[in-house]
Structures are given as structure tokens and as C-alpha cells.
Amino acid sequence: MTVDLNLGAISPFFINTLIISTFSCTFEEFKNNVTNLFLEEMCKEFVTDYEFVKVNEHKSHLLMNCTDLKN
């Protein structure tokens, strides 16, 4: 048996993406920029769901369900 390990063959298995961010502005400012500009405008075609978590005032975790890892 052989397994094709190119990205196109394995990408359906990697749909959850975690991004850990640190920033100098407040959490609310960062959250507004990420959710309004990044997630709802730039990524709306391939991010089907997300969870944005505040770790502290200058750190967050963003878990996204991505349907297309090539873009």
C-alpha cells in the first residue's frame, strides 16, 4: 500500500487551525480587527466557524475551522 502525502491529498484532515497571538493594543481592539477585517471579510469563503478566546489583555487564541488550506 502507498500513501500520497501531497497537501492536496491530506488537506481534508487538517481543517482546524489554531493561531496564538500576542499584541500591544487592548484585547477588544485586537478582537474587533481580527473578527471584522480578517475573518468576516478576508476569510469568509473558507472559514466556516471560529472561536476567539482571550488569554489575557495582550494574548489570544483563535481556533478556526478551515475548508480550504490552499488559500
Secondary structure, DSSP 4 states (H G I P E B T S, - for coil): -----SHHHHGGG--EEEEEEE-SS-HHHHHHIIIIIIIIIISTTTEEEEEEEEEETTEEEEEEEES-S--
